[in-house]
Amino acid sequence: MNEEHFADAIGGKVQRGNHTDKKDVIDARDNSHSVKAGEWWQIFLYGEERLKTDIIFQILGDVAAIMLDCLNAYPATYEEYLADKNAAKQALRPHMRRLAAELSKPRIFKGFLDKALFDGGNAQYLSIYPGPAKAPKMEKDFHVFAKDDVTTALLNDLTIANSLGQYRGQTPEQKVVFKSNLNGKQIGEIEARHDSAQHFREMKFRLNSPKVMKILEADAGNQKKEVFERVTAYGKAIRTFKA
């Protein structure tokens, strides 16, 4: 729905089929847009096979290997996990510490953002509607950011850490969390998903749309321009994405 609405707004076309390459909409200049809407974006949900075979992940330092170690901290079946959740949570902790440390390396983190958000460059823009995903078309204002502006802004702003487990019954170091230096707020996380037999032993990365928008808008400053009705481009996108 949001892809169709954005494509209509810019005179582009929706890329049908497999969206794992992030090419949601192709514009009139044949450039690709990863389109995001709603409060939370699921950036990826990768199982063991994807982590073992994805070429780009394999060259991102030790990221793929550590994520596989995170998954292997869990038993083979969901039923075994339910029988002793604490054992898996304790086994996970050192691997999540390693993952936070690996992603804290600027070169690795930049490559990770480029892969996760743009599939290593298969998409050239991140095009965002930060409101409710199911809002009517006439209420949607889209915001377009160039790939390099997005990765640079997030790389410069975010601090990477592990979750603390602040409340009774919570186990620390179950996630890698991303916090904005603008206000200290957490904007996203990586966790090992284990909430059902269907979604078990999967690595999930998600980001909060309004908080990401604040970072990107702050980075762009006054560099913004409405290039189509209800479509605003920022930073480098002003020059490269035009009506």
C-alpha positions, 0 to 999 in steps of 0.5 A: 500500500505505501509503496503504491502511494509513494510510486503514484506521488513520484510517477514511479513504479512498484517493484513486485516480487522479492523485496529482500533487496530493498528495491520497493519503488523505481523512480522515473530516473530508474533509481530505487527507493526503499520505502518505510512507513509506520512507527517501527520498521523491521529492517531484517529477520534472518535465519541461520541459512541466510546468515551462512549464505549472504555474500555481503554479510560474510565480508562484514567482519565477524558479524555473521559468525557472531549472529550465528553464535547467538542463534546457536545459544538456543536449543534446537527446538522451541519446546526445549527453549521453553523448558529452560529459558534461563539457560539460553539467556545466559548462553546468549550473553557473551555473544551479544557482547561480542556483537555490540563490540563488533558493530561498534567498529565504524567501518563494520557499522557503516557496512552493516547499515548499508547492507541492512537498509539498502542491501549494499547499494541495491537501493539509492534512497530511503523514502519514509512516511513516518505516520501510521502505515494504514493512513489514507493516501491523501494524508501521507507526506513522504521524505526522501533521503540519499543512501550516503546521507542516511548511513553517515547520519546514523554512523555519526549519531548512534551509540551501540551498547547492550541491553541492561535488564533493568527490571526484576526478572530481566536478563541483561545483554539479551540485545544490541541497542542503538541510542541517539546522541541527540537525546539519549533515546533508544532508536532500535535493537537487534535481538534473537527472536524466540517468541514462537515455534514459527519465529525461533532462532532468527536475528531481528533488527528493527528501528523506530521511525519517528526517532530515525526521522529526527536524526536525519532531519537534524543532519540535513538542517535546512537542506530540504525541498518539496520536489513533488506534491507531498514529497520532500527531498533532503540533503544530497537527494535534492540534487539527485532526486528531481521531478 
